[in-house]
Amino acid sequence: MVLLGGLLALSSCAVVQRPDTSRPNAGLTLPAGFQADLYAQDLGKPRLMAFAPNGDLFVADEGQDPGTGRVLVLADRDRDGRLDTLQTYLSALDQPNSLAFHGGYLYVANTDGVIRMPYKDGDLKPEAAPEKIITLEAGGRHHSRTIVFGPDDRLYVAMGSTCNVCEEENAQRATVWVYDADGKNGRPFATGLRNAVGLEWFEGTLYATANGRDLAGSDTPPESFFRVLDGKNYGWPYCYPVAAGEPQVWDKDFGKKSPAVCEAAQPSFATTTAHAAPLGLAFTPARRFPPSIGARCSWPCTARGTAHRRAVTA
């Protein structure tokens, strides 16, 4: 996990160990003032989460094979921080990754599109069959789809590329599109985002994590974080960031177009180590962190430790 000011970003790691409940903080090494407890386990292949309006935690389980994905409800109705019940809300889904609650509906982003169903507080099963409101090309090198609603009540959908680095034929690939809440009137919002798994709105701005290309070196390019603006391009596949706030550079290994194309590529506002694969992000007030964190770092600092990784830079 990476801490950037008030922004938390979740990164993937090459080696994942199961929690050790016999040790403090489930075996994790945490800064002073933090505590970790095991809330639930054996969830299959959990991806992104969302809290229902009543506080129930919903989790997208990608499933081991296509068609085996689920949406799980992890309820803590007495609010003691411990799991009360774990129930399958919806099953037989195609690699679900992301969830959103909006306007009396639960939205689910599968690899082949977005579905929604009516939701009311406390539901543990859908009361109606899901309705598919957006159809997307399934699979590809990056098969996950991420959804989030903006302050304009519109639905923002991120879809990754089919490849490491290539010129896509499908205009929805490596982009964020925006739709009405019913899935209609879709259009490109931002382009050139190879795999923006993490999306979050904060103070009227959309933010995204971006997983950079592979096979360009152990430290190149760094993983990047962007402020995603309407109509802007973020570089891929022709360019990539090398440092926060600096112009992107031309990908000479890919070699398509010319360095001039990078002039329109938006700079990142922060970076972390190459191939760390940030997968989610959230904003939180700094006051929620212990004084020791604020005393040791301002912008930015890292709360993630992985072997052979350097600190976050910005």
N, C-alpha and C positions, 0 to 999 in steps of 0.2 A: 504494500500500500504506500502511495506517495502522497505527501502533504504539501500543497502549494498554496501558501497563504491560508485562506479559508476553504480551499478546494481539496477534496479527497479523491484520489484516483486509484482504482484497483488494478493491479498488474498481475499477469500470470507468471508462473515460475516453472522452470523445467522439472523440478523435483517437488512433489507434493507429498507430505507426510500426514497421516491421520492424526487427529487430536489425541493427546495423551492426557486423559482425565485424571490420572493419578498424580500429575504435576500441576503446580500453580499455573494459571492462565492457559490451561490445556496444552502445556508444553511450549507455548510461544514465548519469545523474548520481547518484552514490551518496555517502552520508556516508563519512567516513574510516573505514577498517577493514572495509568491505564490498567484496565482489567478486561480479561476475555473469559467467557464461559461458553461451553458447548450448548447450543440451543436445540439442534436437530441433526441427525446423521442418517446415512443410508438413504439418500434422496435420489439416487441415480446419477444423472449428469446435470445438476442444477446450474442455471445460467443467471438471469437477472431477476430481481424481486420487485414487488410493489406492495405498499400497504393499502388495504381497502379503506374506505371512509370510516368504518367502525373500528379500525385498528388491526384487523386480521392480516397476517402476513401471507401473501401469495407468492409462489415461486414457480418459475418455468423450469421444468425438467426436460432437457433436450431428448432424452431417450437414447438407448444404445443403438437402435436402428431406426431408419425412417418409418414413420407411422406409429412409433411407440412413445412419442412424447406425451407429457402430461402437464397439467396445471395443478399444483398442490396448494392446500390451505393449511398453514401452520398457525393454529389459533392459540392465543394466550388471553383468554377472556377475563381472568382475574388480575391481569397486569402485574404479575409477580416476576416477569422476566423468564419464566419457565414454560416450556411447551405443554399445553393442555391436550390438544388433539392434532393429529396429522391425518388429513383426508385428501383423496384424489377428487378434485373438483371437475376436471375434464381430462379425457384420455384419447388415445388414437390420433395424436397430433403429429404433424410433420416438422420435427426439429424446432419447437418453439424456443424463442430466446428472450423475448421482452414482453412486458405487461403494462397496461395503463388503465386507470379508472377515470371515466369522464362522462358527465351528463347522464348518469344512470346506467352506464354500460361498462362491462369489462372488455378491453381490447387485448388481443393476443397476436403477436407477430410471429408467424411461422415462416419457414424458409420460402414457401410458395405464395405467401400473401398475408393479409391481415384479416382476422375475423373479429366479430364482436357479438355479445349476447347481453340481454338485460341483466342488471345486477341491483339487488337491494341489500342493505346492511344485514349481515349475518348469514347470507346465503352460503351453503356448503355444497350445493349442486346448482347447475343452471336450471332456470325455470323454462327456458326455451332453447331450441336448437341454435347453434352458432350461425351467424350470417357472414358470408365472405364479402367484404366490402372493397378489398384491393387485391388484385392478382399480380404476383411478382414471379420473375424467373427463379426457379428453384435451384438449390445447390451452388456449384462453383467452388473455387478455392476458399472463398469466404461465404459461408452459407447462412450465417446469422443475420437477422434483421432486427433493428432497434427502433422503438417508437416512443414518442413523447409528445404531450400536448403543450402548445405554447400559450402565452397570455392572450392571444387572439382566438383561442378556442379551436385552433386548427391542429391537425395531426401531422407531425413531422416524422418521416420514415427514412432511416439510414440503411443503405444496401451496399455491401462491399463488392470488390472486384471479383472477376472470375479467375484471376491469374496473379502472379507475382508482379509483373510489369508488362503491360500490353495496351494497345488501343482497343477499347471496348466497342462492340457493335450495338449493344443494348444501352440506350441513353439513361436507363435507371441505375446502371452499375456505377459503383464508386462515387455515389452522390448522396445528398439528402434531398428528398422531395417533400412537398407540403400538399396536404389535401384538406378538404372540408371534413368535418367529423363523421360524415356518412361515407367517406371514401371517394367522393366526387371532386371534380375540378382540380385534379392533381397537376402539378408542374414542378420543374426543377427549382430548388431553392439554392443549393450550393453544389459545386462540382469539384472533381479532382481530389476526393477524399478516398484513399485506397480502401480503408476499412475502419469506419468511424463507429465502433461498437458502443462507446459511451457517449450519451447525449444528455444534456441537462440545461434547463433555462435558469437564469439567475439575473434578477434586476433588468429584465427586458432583453437580455442577450442570450443567444443559444451558444453553448459551449460543446466541444467535441474532443474526444481522444482520437488519435489517428495512428494506426499501425503502419509503419513505413515498410518499404520494400526489403526483400531478403537478397542475399548473395552479392552484396556490395561491400562486404567487410564486416568484421565483428563489431565495429563501433560506428558503422555508417549505414543508413542515416539514423540520427537519434529519433526515438519516438517523440511525437509532438502533440501539443494541445493548442486548439484553435478557438478563437471567437468566430463563429460561423455567421456570416452576413449574407443577406439576400442578394443573389446574382453574382457572388464572388467565386473565384476559382482558387483551389488550394494545392495546385501543383502537379499531382500525380496524373499521368505516368512520366511526364517530361522533366519534372523538377522535384527537389526535396529540400527541406530545411537542414541547416547545419548548426544553427544556434538561434536561441530565442530572440525575436525582434529584428533579426537580420534578413536580408533578401534571400530567397531560395536560390539554389544553384542548379544548373542544368545537369541532368543525368547523362553523362557522356557514355556510360556503358550501354544505356538503352539507345541513345543516339538519334532519336527521332526529332524532327523539327530543328530548332536552333536555340541558343541561349536566350534569344530575345523573348521567347515564349514565357520565360520565368519572370519577366517584368510585371506580369499581371497576377502572379501567384502570391497569395496573402502570406505574410510571415506568421510563424507560430508565436504565441506569447510565453510559452514555456516548453522545455524539453526534458526528457529523461533518457535513460540508457537505451541503446539500440536493442531491438528484439525483446524488450521487456513486455510488450503486448498489453498496454493498458486496456482494460475491458469495461470499466465503469467509472463513473465519477459522481460526486455529490458536493454540495456547498453546505457549510455549517459555520455558525458564529464562532469566532475565535475564543469567546468566553467559555465554550464547552470543553476546552482543553486545559490541562493542568498548567499552573504558572511556570513549571519547569520548561515546558515546550516554548512558551512565549519568550522566556528569558534567554533561551539558547538559539533561537532563530526567528527571523521575521518572514522574509520572502526570498526564496522558499526554503523548505527543509524536507527531509525524507523520514518517513516512519516505516520504511520497508528495507529489509536486509536480504539480499540474495548474493550467492557466491559469484565472484568475478563481475560485479556490477559496480559502476561508479555512482557518485552522488548525483542528485538532480541538479541541473543547471538552468539558470534563467538570467 
